[in-house]
Amino acid sequence: MTSYENGGESTYAYDLESGRFLRISEEVSSWTTSGPTQDRQLLWNTPESRGSGMTQHLGELLD
């Protein structure tokens, strides 16, 4: 889930076991991230070049 609220821009993952949102980034790009992932993997992005680009990240939730 991505929040675009002014001053609270972040990307979060929801942990089903704890019932909590986990913050995985402190910046949000205006670009869209998409693509296939395996189980327990997630994609998010961060802005680059003063907002004219982005870096896409791939993470994996560990036990």
mmCIF file of the N, C-alpha and C atoms, coordinates in Angstrom:
data_MODEL
# 
_entry.id   MODEL 
# 
loop_
_atom_site.group_PDB 
_atom_site.id 
_atom_site.type_symbol 
_atom_site.label_atom_id 
_atom_site.label_alt_id 
_atom_site.label_comp_id 
_atom_site.label_asym_id 
_atom_site.label_entity_id 
_atom_site.label_seq_id 
_atom_site.pdbx_PDB_ins_code 
_atom_site.Cartn_x 
_atom_site.Cartn_y 
_atom_site.Cartn_z 
_atom_site.occupancy 
_atom_site.B_iso_or_equiv 
_atom_site.pdbx_formal_charge 
_atom_site.auth_seq_id 
_atom_site.auth_comp_id 
_atom_site.auth_asym_id 
_atom_site.auth_atom_id 
_atom_site.pdbx_PDB_model_num 
ATOM 1   N N  . MET A 1 1  ? 0.850  -1.151  0.000   1.00 0.00 ? 1  MET A N  1 
ATOM 2   C CA . MET A 1 1  ? 0.000  0.000   0.000   1.00 0.00 ? 1  MET A CA 1 
ATOM 3   C C  . MET A 1 1  ? 0.905  1.225   0.000   1.00 0.00 ? 1  MET A C  1 
ATOM 4   N N  . THR A 1 2  ? 0.494  2.237   -0.756  1.00 0.00 ? 2  THR A N  1 
ATOM 5   C CA . THR A 1 2  ? 1.269  3.471   -0.834  1.00 0.00 ? 2  THR A CA 1 
ATOM 6   C C  . THR A 1 2  ? 0.422  4.637   -0.348  1.00 0.00 ? 2  THR A C  1 
ATOM 7   N N  . SER A 1 3  ? 1.008  5.462   0.508   1.00 0.00 ? 3  SER A N  1 
ATOM 8   C CA . SER A 1 3  ? 0.352  6.666   0.997   1.00 0.00 ? 3  SER A CA 1 
ATOM 9   C C  . SER A 1 3  ? 0.983  7.872   0.314   1.00 0.00 ? 3  SER A C  1 
ATOM 10  N N  . TYR A 1 4  ? 0.133  8.727   -0.248  1.00 0.00 ? 4  TYR A N  1 
ATOM 11  C CA . TYR A 1 4  ? 0.598  9.959   -0.880  1.00 0.00 ? 4  TYR A CA 1 
ATOM 12  C C  . TYR A 1 4  ? 0.266  11.185  -0.033  1.00 0.00 ? 4  TYR A C  1 
ATOM 13  N N  . GLU A 1 5  ? -0.136 10.979  1.201   1.00 0.00 ? 5  GLU A N  1 
ATOM 14  C CA . GLU A 1 5  ? -0.495 12.089  2.089   1.00 0.00 ? 5  GLU A CA 1 
ATOM 15  C C  . GLU A 1 5  ? 0.686  13.028  2.265   1.00 0.00 ? 5  GLU A C  1 
ATOM 16  N N  . ASN A 1 6  ? 0.449  14.319  2.139   1.00 0.00 ? 6  ASN A N  1 
ATOM 17  C CA . ASN A 1 6  ? 1.498  15.315  2.253   1.00 0.00 ? 6  ASN A CA 1 
ATOM 18  C C  . ASN A 1 6  ? 2.212  15.183  3.598   1.00 0.00 ? 6  ASN A C  1 
ATOM 19  N N  . GLY A 1 7  ? 3.517  14.980  3.561   1.00 0.00 ? 7  GLY A N  1 
ATOM 20  C CA . GLY A 1 7  ? 4.306  14.815  4.768   1.00 0.00 ? 7  GLY A CA 1 
ATOM 21  C C  . GLY A 1 7  ? 4.358  13.390  5.278   1.00 0.00 ? 7  GLY A C  1 
ATOM 22  N N  . GLY A 1 8  ? 3.555  12.485  4.711   1.00 0.00 ? 8  GLY A N  1 
ATOM 23  C CA . GLY A 1 8  ? 3.541  11.096  5.149   1.00 0.00 ? 8  GLY A CA 1 
ATOM 24  C C  . GLY A 1 8  ? 3.697  10.122  4.011   1.00 0.00 ? 8  GLY A C  1 
ATOM 25  N N  . GLU A 1 9  ? 4.344  10.580  2.921   1.00 0.00 ? 9  GLU A N  1 
ATOM 26  C CA . GLU A 1 9  ? 4.529  9.721   1.758   1.00 0.00 ? 9  GLU A CA 1 
ATOM 27  C C  . GLU A 1 9  ? 5.391  8.520   2.123   1.00 0.00 ? 9  GLU A C  1 
ATOM 28  N N  . SER A 1 10 ? 4.834  7.322   1.949   1.00 0.00 ? 10 SER A N  1 
ATOM 29  C CA . SER A 1 10 ? 5.540  6.087   2.281   1.00 0.00 ? 10 SER A CA 1 
ATOM 30  C C  . SER A 1 10 ? 4.876  4.917   1.590   1.00 0.00 ? 10 SER A C  1 
ATOM 31  N N  . THR A 1 11 ? 5.616  3.814   1.512   1.00 0.00 ? 11 THR A N  1 
ATOM 32  C CA . THR A 1 11 ? 5.061  2.551   1.031   1.00 0.00 ? 11 THR A CA 1 
ATOM 33  C C  . THR A 1 11 ? 5.086  1.573   2.202   1.00 0.00 ? 11 THR A C  1 
ATOM 34  N N  . TYR A 1 12 ? 3.999  0.821   2.337   1.00 0.00 ? 12 TYR A N  1 
ATOM 35  C CA . TYR A 1 12 ? 3.844  -0.108  3.454   1.00 0.00 ? 12 TYR A CA 1 
ATOM 36  C C  . TYR A 1 12 ? 3.493  -1.506  2.953   1.00 0.00 ? 12 TYR A C  1 
ATOM 37  N N  . ALA A 1 13 ? 3.870  -2.500  3.715   1.00 0.00 ? 13 ALA A N  1 
ATOM 38  C CA . ALA A 1 13 ? 3.417  -3.882  3.514   1.00 0.00 ? 13 ALA A CA 1 
ATOM 39  C C  . ALA A 1 13 ? 2.629  -4.262  4.763   1.00 0.00 ? 13 ALA A C  1 
ATOM 40  N N  . TYR A 1 14 ? 1.582  -5.045  4.580   1.00 0.00 ? 14 TYR A N  1 
ATOM 41  C CA . TYR A 1 14 ? 0.758  -5.466  5.712   1.00 0.00 ? 14 TYR A CA 1 
ATOM 42  C C  . TYR A 1 14 ? 1.196  -6.852  6.157   1.00 0.00 ? 14 TYR A C  1 
ATOM 43  N N  . ASP A 1 15 ? 1.531  -6.996  7.423   1.00 0.00 ? 15 ASP A N  1 
ATOM 44  C CA . ASP A 1 15 ? 1.953  -8.272  8.000   1.00 0.00 ? 15 ASP A CA 1 
ATOM 45  C C  . ASP A 1 15 ? 0.729  -8.969  8.583   1.00 0.00 ? 15 ASP A C  1 
ATOM 46  N N  . LEU A 1 16 ? 0.303  -10.042 7.951   1.00 0.00 ? 16 LEU A N  1 
ATOM 47  C CA . LEU A 1 16 ? -0.893 -10.759 8.394   1.00 0.00 ? 16 LEU A CA 1 
ATOM 48  C C  . LEU A 1 16 ? -0.739 -11.349 9.791   1.00 0.00 ? 16 LEU A C  1 
ATOM 49  N N  . GLU A 1 17 ? 0.459  -11.800 10.133  1.00 0.00 ? 17 GLU A N  1 
ATOM 50  C CA . GLU A 1 17 ? 0.664  -12.429 11.444  1.00 0.00 ? 17 GLU A CA 1 
ATOM 51  C C  . GLU A 1 17 ? 0.523  -11.438 12.594  1.00 0.00 ? 17 GLU A C  1 
ATOM 52  N N  . SER A 1 18 ? 1.098  -10.248 12.445  1.00 0.00 ? 18 SER A N  1 
ATOM 53  C CA . SER A 1 18 ? 1.052  -9.268  13.538  1.00 0.00 ? 18 SER A CA 1 
ATOM 54  C C  . SER A 1 18 ? -0.122 -8.301  13.407  1.00 0.00 ? 18 SER A C  1 
ATOM 55  N N  . GLY A 1 19 ? -0.723 -8.233  12.203  1.00 0.00 ? 19 GLY A N  1 
ATOM 56  C CA . GLY A 1 19 ? -1.806 -7.277  11.983  1.00 0.00 ? 19 GLY A CA 1 
ATOM 57  C C  . GLY A 1 19 ? -1.324 -5.839  11.902  1.00 0.00 ? 19 GLY A C  1 
ATOM 58  N N  . ARG A 1 20 ? -0.047 -5.656  11.528  1.00 0.00 ? 20 ARG A N  1 
ATOM 59  C CA . ARG A 1 20 ? 0.539  -4.315  11.467  1.00 0.00 ? 20 ARG A CA 1 
ATOM 60  C C  . ARG A 1 20 ? 1.000  -3.972  10.060  1.00 0.00 ? 20 ARG A C  1 
ATOM 61  N N  . PHE A 1 21 ? 1.036  -2.667  9.777   1.00 0.00 ? 21 PHE A N  1 
ATOM 62  C CA . PHE A 1 21 ? 1.651  -2.186  8.540   1.00 0.00 ? 21 PHE A CA 1 
ATOM 63  C C  . PHE A 1 21 ? 3.137  -1.991  8.792   1.00 0.00 ? 21 PHE A C  1 
ATOM 64  N N  . LEU A 1 22 ? 3.973  -2.470  7.875   1.00 0.00 ? 22 LEU A N  1 
ATOM 65  C CA . LEU A 1 22 ? 5.416  -2.316  7.978   1.00 0.00 ? 22 LEU A CA 1 
ATOM 66  C C  . LEU A 1 22 ? 5.868  -1.280  6.957   1.00 0.00 ? 22 LEU A C  1 
ATOM 67  N N  . ARG A 1 23 ? 6.507  -0.243  7.395   1.00 0.00 ? 23 ARG A N  1 
ATOM 68  C CA . ARG A 1 23 ? 6.978  0.810   6.491   1.00 0.00 ? 23 ARG A CA 1 
ATOM 69  C C  . ARG A 1 23 ? 8.216  0.319   5.761   1.00 0.00 ? 23 ARG A C  1 
ATOM 70  N N  . ILE A 1 24 ? 8.173  0.330   4.429   1.00 0.00 ? 24 ILE A N  1 
ATOM 71  C CA . ILE A 1 24 ? 9.314  -0.161  3.667   1.00 0.00 ? 24 ILE A CA 1 
ATOM 72  C C  . ILE A 1 24 ? 10.023 0.937   2.875   1.00 0.00 ? 24 ILE A C  1 
ATOM 73  N N  . SER A 1 25 ? 9.446  2.133   2.807   1.00 0.00 ? 25 SER A N  1 
ATOM 74  C CA . SER A 1 25 ? 10.141 3.252   2.167   1.00 0.00 ? 25 SER A CA 1 
ATOM 75  C C  . SER A 1 25 ? 9.675  4.561   2.788   1.00 0.00 ? 25 SER A C  1 
ATOM 76  N N  . GLU A 1 26 ? 10.516 5.573   2.657   1.00 0.00 ? 26 GLU A N  1 
ATOM 77  C CA . GLU A 1 26 ? 10.168 6.892   3.175   1.00 0.00 ? 26 GLU A CA 1 
ATOM 78  C C  . GLU A 1 26 ? 9.923  7.894   2.063   1.00 0.00 ? 26 GLU A C  1 
ATOM 79  N N  . GLU A 1 27 ? 10.050 7.449   0.822   1.00 0.00 ? 27 GLU A N  1 
ATOM 80  C CA . GLU A 1 27 ? 9.792  8.305   -0.330  1.00 0.00 ? 27 GLU A CA 1 
ATOM 81  C C  . GLU A 1 27 ? 8.919  7.540   -1.314  1.00 0.00 ? 27 GLU A C  1 
ATOM 82  N N  . VAL A 1 28 ? 8.132  8.278   -2.078  1.00 0.00 ? 28 VAL A N  1 
ATOM 83  C CA . VAL A 1 28 ? 7.239  7.664   -3.060  1.00 0.00 ? 28 VAL A CA 1 
ATOM 84  C C  . VAL A 1 28 ? 7.435  8.351   -4.399  1.00 0.00 ? 28 VAL A C  1 
ATOM 85  N N  . SER A 1 29 ? 7.609  7.559   -5.435  1.00 0.00 ? 29 SER A N  1 
ATOM 86  C CA . SER A 1 29 ? 7.724  8.094   -6.782  1.00 0.00 ? 29 SER A CA 1 
ATOM 87  C C  . SER A 1 29 ? 6.337  8.310   -7.369  1.00 0.00 ? 29 SER A C  1 
ATOM 88  N N  . SER A 1 30 ? 6.223  9.222   -8.303  1.00 0.00 ? 30 SER A N  1 
ATOM 89  C CA . SER A 1 30 ? 4.950  9.423   -8.998  1.00 0.00 ? 30 SER A CA 1 
ATOM 90  C C  . SER A 1 30 ? 4.750  8.379   -10.095 1.00 0.00 ? 30 SER A C  1 
ATOM 91  N N  . TRP A 1 31 ? 5.756  7.563   -10.333 1.00 0.00 ? 31 TRP A N  1 
ATOM 92  C CA . TRP A 1 31 ? 5.688  6.504   -11.342 1.00 0.00 ? 31 TRP A CA 1 
ATOM 93  C C  . TRP A 1 31 ? 5.063  5.250   -10.733 1.00 0.00 ? 31 TRP A C  1 
ATOM 94  N N  . THR A 1 32 ? 4.522  4.391   -11.582 1.00 0.00 ? 32 THR A N  1 
ATOM 95  C CA . THR A 1 32 ? 3.875  3.159   -11.130 1.00 0.00 ? 32 THR A CA 1 
ATOM 96  C C  . THR A 1 32 ? 4.859  1.994   -11.159 1.00 0.00 ? 32 THR A C  1 
ATOM 97  N N  . THR A 1 33 ? 4.802  1.155   -10.136 1.00 0.00 ? 33 THR A N  1 
ATOM 98  C CA . THR A 1 33 ? 5.590  -0.070  -10.086 1.00 0.00 ? 33 THR A CA 1 
ATOM 99  C C  . THR A 1 33 ? 4.671  -1.243  -10.329 1.00 0.00 ? 33 THR A C  1 
ATOM 100 N N  . SER A 1 34 ? 5.091  -2.140  -11.205 1.00 0.00 ? 34 SER A N  1 
ATOM 101 C CA . SER A 1 34 ? 4.294  -3.345  -11.436 1.00 0.00 ? 34 SER A CA 1 
ATOM 102 C C  . SER A 1 34 ? 5.191  -4.451  -11.958 1.00 0.00 ? 34 SER A C  1 
ATOM 103 N N  . GLY A 1 35 ? 4.697  -5.651  -11.868 1.00 0.00 ? 35 GLY A N  1 
ATOM 104 C CA . GLY A 1 35 ? 5.424  -6.805  -12.374 1.00 0.00 ? 35 GLY A CA 1 
ATOM 105 C C  . GLY A 1 35 ? 5.093  -8.032  -11.565 1.00 0.00 ? 35 GLY A C  1 
ATOM 106 N N  . PRO A 1 36 ? 5.366  -9.193  -12.108 1.00 0.00 ? 36 PRO A N  1 
ATOM 107 C CA . PRO A 1 36 ? 5.097  -10.432 -11.373 1.00 0.00 ? 36 PRO A CA 1 
ATOM 108 C C  . PRO A 1 36 ? 6.145  -10.657 -10.285 1.00 0.00 ? 36 PRO A C  1 
ATOM 109 N N  . THR A 1 37 ? 5.726  -11.240 -9.190  1.00 0.00 ? 37 THR A N  1 
ATOM 110 C CA . THR A 1 37 ? 6.636  -11.610 -8.107  1.00 0.00 ? 37 THR A CA 1 
ATOM 111 C C  . THR A 1 37 ? 6.301  -13.007 -7.625  1.00 0.00 ? 37 THR A C  1 
ATOM 112 N N  . GLN A 1 38 ? 7.213  -13.604 -6.916  1.00 0.00 ? 38 GLN A N  1 
ATOM 113 C CA . GLN A 1 38 ? 7.003  -14.892 -6.270  1.00 0.00 ? 38 GLN A CA 1 
ATOM 114 C C  . GLN A 1 38 ? 6.331  -14.660 -4.918  1.00 0.00 ? 38 GLN A C  1 
ATOM 115 N N  . ASP A 1 39 ? 5.873  -15.743 -4.281  1.00 0.00 ? 39 ASP A N  1 
ATOM 116 C CA . ASP A 1 39 ? 5.297  -15.638 -2.939  1.00 0.00 ? 39 ASP A CA 1 
ATOM 117 C C  . ASP A 1 39 ? 6.276  -14.941 -2.001  1.00 0.00 ? 39 ASP A C  1 
ATOM 118 N N  . ARG A 1 40 ? 5.748  -14.059 -1.159  1.00 0.00 ? 40 ARG A N  1 
ATOM 119 C CA . ARG A 1 40 ? 6.489  -13.339 -0.127  1.00 0.00 ? 40 ARG A CA 1 
ATOM 120 C C  . ARG A 1 40 ? 7.440  -12.285 -0.684  1.00 0.00 ? 40 ARG A C  1 
ATOM 121 N N  . GLN A 1 41 ? 7.339  -11.968 -1.973  1.00 0.00 ? 41 GLN A N  1 
ATOM 122 C CA . GLN A 1 41 ? 8.134  -10.897 -2.559  1.00 0.00 ? 41 GLN A CA 1 
ATOM 123 C C  . GLN A 1 41 ? 7.251  -9.674  -2.791  1.00 0.00 ? 41 GLN A C  1 
ATOM 124 N N  . LEU A 1 42 ? 7.850  -8.493  -2.791  1.00 0.00 ? 42 LEU A N  1 
ATOM 125 C CA . LEU A 1 42 ? 7.090  -7.283  -3.040  1.00 0.00 ? 42 LEU A CA 1 
ATOM 126 C C  . LEU A 1 42 ? 7.937  -6.292  -3.817  1.00 0.00 ? 42 LEU A C  1 
ATOM 127 N N  . LEU A 1 43 ? 7.256  -5.432  -4.571  1.00 0.00 ? 43 LEU A N  1 
ATOM 128 C CA . LEU A 1 43 ? 7.896  -4.382  -5.353  1.00 0.00 ? 43 LEU A CA 1 
ATOM 129 C C  . LEU A 1 43 ? 7.511  -3.020  -4.797  1.00 0.00 ? 43 LEU A C  1 
ATOM 130 N N  . TRP A 1 44 ? 8.437  -2.077  -4.830  1.00 0.00 ? 44 TRP A N  1 
ATOM 131 C CA . TRP A 1 44 ? 8.126  -0.693  -4.516  1.00 0.00 ? 44 TRP A CA 1 
ATOM 132 C C  . TRP A 1 44 ? 9.138  0.175   -5.262  1.00 0.00 ? 44 TRP A C  1 
ATOM 133 N N  . ASN A 1 45 ? 8.912  1.463   -5.284  1.00 0.00 ? 45 ASN A N  1 
ATOM 134 C CA . ASN A 1 45 ? 9.843  2.338   -5.977  1.00 0.00 ? 45 ASN A CA 1 
ATOM 135 C C  . ASN A 1 45 ? 10.149 3.577   -5.161  1.00 0.00 ? 45 ASN A C  1 
ATOM 136 N N  . THR A 1 46 ? 11.255 4.198   -5.523  1.00 0.00 ? 46 THR A N  1 
ATOM 137 C CA . THR A 1 46 ? 11.657 5.457   -4.912  1.00 0.00 ? 46 THR A CA 1 
ATOM 138 C C  . THR A 1 46 ? 12.010 6.439   -6.030  1.00 0.00 ? 46 THR A C  1 
ATOM 139 N N  . PRO A 1 47 ? 11.813 7.740   -5.797  1.00 0.00 ? 47 PRO A N  1 
ATOM 140 C CA . PRO A 1 47 ? 12.074 8.724   -6.844  1.00 0.00 ? 47 PRO A CA 1 
ATOM 141 C C  . PRO A 1 47 ? 13.566 8.899   -7.125  1.00 0.00 ? 47 PRO A C  1 
ATOM 142 N N  . GLU A 1 48 ? 13.867 9.266   -8.359  1.00 0.00 ? 48 GLU A N  1 
ATOM 143 C CA . GLU A 1 48 ? 15.229 9.571   -8.799  1.00 0.00 ? 48 GLU A CA 1 
ATOM 144 C C  . GLU A 1 48 ? 15.184 10.820  -9.664  1.00 0.00 ? 48 GLU A C  1 
ATOM 145 N N  . SER A 1 49 ? 16.300 11.477  -9.828  1.00 0.00 ? 49 SER A N  1 
ATOM 146 C CA . SER A 1 49 ? 16.450 12.632  -10.727 1.00 0.00 ? 49 SER A CA 1 
ATOM 147 C C  . SER A 1 49 ? 15.392 13.705  -10.479 1.00 0.00 ? 49 SER A C  1 
ATOM 148 N N  . ARG A 1 50 ? 15.230 14.047  -9.213  1.00 0.00 ? 50 ARG A N  1 
ATOM 149 C CA . ARG A 1 50 ? 14.267 15.086  -8.815  1.00 0.00 ? 50 ARG A CA 1 
ATOM 150 C C  . ARG A 1 50 ? 12.855 14.799  -9.307  1.00 0.00 ? 50 ARG A C  1 
ATOM 151 N N  . GLY A 1 51 ? 12.465 13.529  -9.263  1.00 0.00 ? 51 GLY A N  1 
ATOM 152 C CA . GLY A 1 51 ? 11.094 13.150  -9.607  1.00 0.00 ? 51 GLY A CA 1 
ATOM 153 C C  . GLY A 1 51 ? 10.867 12.806  -11.068 1.00 0.00 ? 51 GLY A C  1 
ATOM 154 N N  . SER A 1 52 ? 11.886 12.927  -11.912 1.00 0.00 ? 52 SER A N  1 
ATOM 155 C CA . SER A 1 52 ? 11.683 12.616  -13.321 1.00 0.00 ? 52 SER A CA 1 
ATOM 156 C C  . SER A 1 52 ? 11.973 11.151  -13.641 1.00 0.00 ? 52 SER A C  1 
ATOM 157 N N  . GLY A 1 53 ? 12.275 10.369  -12.637 1.00 0.00 ? 53 GLY A N  1 
ATOM 158 C CA . GLY A 1 53 ? 12.529 8.943   -12.828 1.00 0.00 ? 53 GLY A CA 1 
ATOM 159 C C  . GLY A 1 53 ? 12.310 8.194   -11.533 1.00 0.00 ? 53 GLY A C  1 
ATOM 160 N N  . MET A 1 54 ? 12.552 6.885   -11.567 1.00 0.00 ? 54 MET A N  1 
ATOM 161 C CA . MET A 1 54 ? 12.390 6.075   -10.362 1.00 0.00 ? 54 MET A CA 1 
ATOM 162 C C  . MET A 1 54 ? 13.318 4.879   -10.383 1.00 0.00 ? 54 MET A C  1 
ATOM 163 N N  . THR A 1 55 ? 13.572 4.341   -9.201  1.00 0.00 ? 55 THR A N  1 
ATOM 164 C CA . THR A 1 55 ? 14.259 3.068   -9.050  1.00 0.00 ? 55 THR A CA 1 
ATOM 165 C C  . THR A 1 55 ? 13.255 2.087   -8.488  1.00 0.00 ? 55 THR A C  1 
ATOM 166 N N  . GLN A 1 56 ? 13.134 0.929   -9.140  1.00 0.00 ? 56 GLN A N  1 
ATOM 167 C CA . GLN A 1 56 ? 12.216 -0.112  -8.663  1.00 0.00 ? 56 GLN A CA 1 
ATOM 168 C C  . GLN A 1 56 ? 13.009 -1.082  -7.802  1.00 0.00 ? 56 GLN A C  1 
ATOM 169 N N  . HIS A 1 57 ? 12.436 -1.454  -6.652  1.00 0.00 ? 57 HIS A N  1 
ATOM 170 C CA . HIS A 1 57 ? 13.098 -2.356  -5.713  1.00 0.00 ? 57 HIS A CA 1 
ATOM 171 C C  . HIS A 1 57 ? 12.289 -3.643  -5.590  1.00 0.00 ? 57 HIS A C  1 
ATOM 172 N N  . LEU A 1 58 ? 12.990 -4.742  -5.370  1.00 0.00 ? 58 LEU A N  1 
ATOM 173 C CA . LEU A 1 58 ? 12.359 -6.036  -5.125  1.00 0.00 ? 58 LEU A CA 1 
ATOM 174 C C  . LEU A 1 58 ? 12.829 -6.515  -3.761  1.00 0.00 ? 58 LEU A C  1 
ATOM 175 N N  . GLY A 1 59 ? 11.877 -6.811  -2.884  1.00 0.00 ? 59 GLY A N  1 
ATOM 176 C CA . GLY A 1 59 ? 12.200 -7.300  -1.551  1.00 0.00 ? 59 GLY A CA 1 
ATOM 177 C C  . GLY A 1 59 ? 11.510 -8.622  -1.273  1.00 0.00 ? 59 GLY A C  1 
ATOM 178 N N  . GLU A 1 60 ? 11.967 -9.296  -0.254  1.00 0.00 ? 60 GLU A N  1 
ATOM 179 C CA . GLU A 1 60 ? 11.376 -10.571 0.137   1.00 0.00 ? 60 GLU A CA 1 
ATOM 180 C C  . GLU A 1 60 ? 11.163 -10.586 1.643   1.00 0.00 ? 60 GLU A C  1 
ATOM 181 N N  . LEU A 1 61 ? 9.980  -10.969 2.062   1.00 0.00 ? 61 LEU A N  1 
ATOM 182 C CA . LEU A 1 61 ? 9.666  -11.085 3.487   1.00 0.00 ? 61 LEU A CA 1 
ATOM 183 C C  . LEU A 1 61 ? 10.265 -12.374 4.023   1.00 0.00 ? 61 LEU A C  1 
ATOM 184 N N  . LEU A 1 62 ? 10.997 -12.264 5.112   1.00 0.00 ? 62 LEU A N  1 
ATOM 185 C CA . LEU A 1 62 ? 11.638 -13.426 5.726   1.00 0.00 ? 62 LEU A CA 1 
ATOM 186 C C  . LEU A 1 62 ? 10.914 -13.782 7.017   1.00 0.00 ? 62 LEU A C  1 
ATOM 187 N N  . ASP A 1 63 ? 10.981 -15.033 7.388   1.00 0.00 ? 63 ASP A N  1 
ATOM 188 C CA . ASP A 1 63 ? 10.364 -15.479 8.643   1.00 0.00 ? 63 ASP A CA 1 
ATOM 189 C C  . ASP A 1 63 ? 11.138 -14.997 9.835   1.00 0.00 ? 63 ASP A C  1 
# 
